[in-house]
Amino acid sequence: MKTENLLSITSEYPSFAKPKISFHQEVFTLLNETNQKLGIADKALEELAKGHQENLHQTMIKLAEARLSFQFLDTIRKRLIEAYQTLLREPI
């Protein structure tokens, strides 16, 4: 494929253009969001244990959100490590 064709594809389909946010920024944002959700869940659980929180349902929702966010982050970590190990096995 010629360079002109690639340029026309990127101009017609912006999703092929350079991403607006870098990978490390995306991972950093995901880490911060996960950390915030874990903090919110921890605080909600603490409030429930102290008796200040009456709504068990909302506390359980916050705990589930934090757990899912952490599992998603862990899955990404595992896949990144797997990809890195695959690259290490490639012959030079």
C-alpha positions as CSV (number, residue, x, y, z in Angstrom):
1,M,0.0,0.0,0.0
2,K,1.4,3.4,-0.9
3,T,1.8,6.3,1.5
4,E,-0.8,8.3,-0.3
5,N,-3.4,5.6,0.4
6,L,-2.5,5.5,4.1
7,L,-2.8,9.2,4.4
8,S,-6.3,9.1,2.7
9,I,-7.4,6.3,5.1
10,T,-6.3,8.3,8.2
11,S,-8.0,11.4,7.0
12,E,-11.2,9.6,6.2
13,Y,-11.2,7.5,9.4
14,P,-10.0,9.5,12.4
15,S,-9.8,6.4,14.5
16,F,-6.7,5.4,12.5
17,A,-5.1,8.7,13.3
18,K,-2.7,9.2,16.2
19,P,-4.4,8.7,19.6
20,K,-5.2,11.8,21.6
21,I,-4.0,10.2,24.9
22,S,-0.9,8.0,25.3
23,F,-0.9,4.5,26.7
24,H,0.9,5.4,29.9
25,Q,-1.6,8.2,30.5
26,E,-4.5,5.8,30.1
27,V,-2.9,3.3,32.5
28,F,-2.2,6.1,35.0
29,T,-5.8,7.2,34.8
30,L,-7.1,3.7,35.3
31,L,-4.8,3.3,38.3
32,N,-6.1,6.5,39.9
33,E,-9.8,5.6,39.2
34,T,-9.3,2.2,40.7
35,N,-7.6,3.7,43.8
36,Q,-10.4,6.1,44.2
37,K,-13.0,3.4,44.0
38,L,-11.1,1.3,46.6
39,G,-10.9,4.3,48.9
40,I,-14.6,5.0,48.5
41,A,-15.5,1.4,49.2
42,D,-13.2,1.3,52.2
43,K,-14.8,4.4,53.6
44,A,-18.3,3.1,53.0
45,L,-17.5,-0.1,54.7
46,E,-16.0,1.7,57.7
47,E,-19.1,3.9,58.0
48,L,-21.3,0.9,57.9
49,A,-19.2,-0.8,60.6
50,K,-19.5,2.3,62.8
51,G,-23.3,2.3,62.3
52,H,-23.3,5.7,60.5
53,Q,-24.5,4.2,57.2
54,E,-28.0,2.7,57.1
55,N,-28.0,1.7,53.4
56,L,-26.4,-1.7,53.1
57,H,-27.3,-1.9,49.5
58,Q,-25.3,1.2,48.5
59,T,-22.3,-0.1,50.5
60,M,-22.4,-3.4,48.7
61,I,-22.7,-1.6,45.3
62,K,-19.6,0.4,46.1
63,L,-17.7,-2.7,47.2
64,A,-18.7,-4.5,44.0
65,E,-17.6,-1.6,41.8
66,A,-14.2,-1.5,43.6
67,R,-13.8,-5.3,43.2
68,L,-14.6,-5.2,39.5
69,S,-12.3,-2.2,38.9
70,F,-9.5,-4.0,40.7
71,Q,-10.1,-7.2,38.8
72,F,-10.0,-5.3,35.5
73,L,-6.7,-3.7,36.4
74,D,-5.3,-7.0,37.5
75,T,-6.3,-8.6,34.1
76,I,-4.6,-5.7,32.2
77,R,-1.4,-6.3,34.3
78,K,-1.4,-10.0,33.6
79,R,-1.8,-9.4,29.9
80,L,0.9,-6.8,29.8
81,I,3.3,-9.2,31.6
82,E,2.3,-12.0,29.2
83,A,3.0,-9.8,26.2
84,Y,6.4,-8.7,27.6
85,Q,7.3,-12.3,28.2
86,T,6.3,-13.2,24.7
87,L,8.6,-10.4,23.4
88,L,11.5,-11.7,25.5
89,R,11.1,-15.2,23.9
90,E,11.4,-13.8,20.4
91,P,14.7,-14.6,18.8
92,I,16.9,-11.6,18.0
